[in-house]
Amino acid sequence: MNGLEGFDAHWVWIALGLILAALEMLVPGVYLIWLAVAAILTGILTLGLDLMLPAQVIVFVSLSLITAFSAKRFLRDSPIESSDPLLNRRGSRLIGESAIVTQSIDGGSGRVKYGDSEWIARGPDVGEGERVRITGSDGAILLVEPITLIGDDDPAATSESAEDKQD
């Protein structure tokens, strides 16, 4: 440590730990922070036990491995939950929305317009210009079903209209 002769070894380790922690904030990857923890702990142990350079390096490498593998195991056992799990899955975010058929769905495939985008769609045969409900997605393909109006399936409305026609 020719250039660092004026500094105490524990301050060098602590400074290295703080630099690694700052780099973790600039280049997030959840890895440098564990090296930063190991460097700061090495600095504290060097201060308390007056370790020589080879022992400091061994302590740093050992603590780096311990902290990195402990963090990996901890994060595997209790993963970080996203506040918006559908953030990067646009097709899944559209489930329940309605769209307009721009190219009739014939033989199970067609195109629909949702917002300002057109999507390939799969579902039962539906004519152009009709509204469909998005029920799912398969990659960039939307799964759709026709929207039925309340009056279409209401047996009471059907029987009333039949009685009106008879009168």
Secondary structure as UniProt FT lines:
FT   HELIX           2..4
FT   TURN            5..6
FT   HELIX           9..26
FT   HELIX           32..49
FT   HELIX           53..77
FT   TURN            85..88
FT   HELIX           90..93
FT   TURN            94..96
FT   STRAND          98..106
FT   TURN            107..108
FT   STRAND          109..114
FT   TURN            115..116
FT   STRAND          117..122
FT   TURN            128..129
FT   STRAND          131..138
FT   TURN            139..140
FT   STRAND          141..146
FT   HELIX           150..152
FT   HELIX           155..166
//
